[in-house]
Amino acid sequence: MAYENKNFSGDRNNDNRNNESLFSKRIKAGKRRTYFFDVRATRGNDYFITITESKKRFDDNGYDRHKMFLYKEDFNKFLTALTETIGYVKTDLMPDFDFDAYNHDQEAEEATVPSSEGSSDIISSSHEDGAGVDDWKI
């Protein structure tokens, strides 16, 4: 699912600017892990991507989050290295494995539009920025 922040203002002097996500792609990976790919803006009219891994703690007491920042000058190098690494695993290490067998979970999630009830709990509790569902355009 992708979300666009509908409350984004063009005010470049806003100090909370790095906390606003202009676009977000969420990937659920199993029962306890979610990845977020967010596009954010700097004060200098520039954009960068944050990649966040959010894992639900086994004691059900919150989430552990790990964040990585990816800047525009590294987009092509990052994409090339990721594509090459995944290709190596798929073709050299596991050529007989059916990776497409796992596509159904993501396709089913993208095909369904979440209702306004319950979806705010998932987004606001899973995403570290604390933005509620009202801040996102679905």
Order of alpha helices (4+ residues) and beta strands (2+ residues): beta-beta-beta-beta-beta-alpha-alpha-alpha-beta
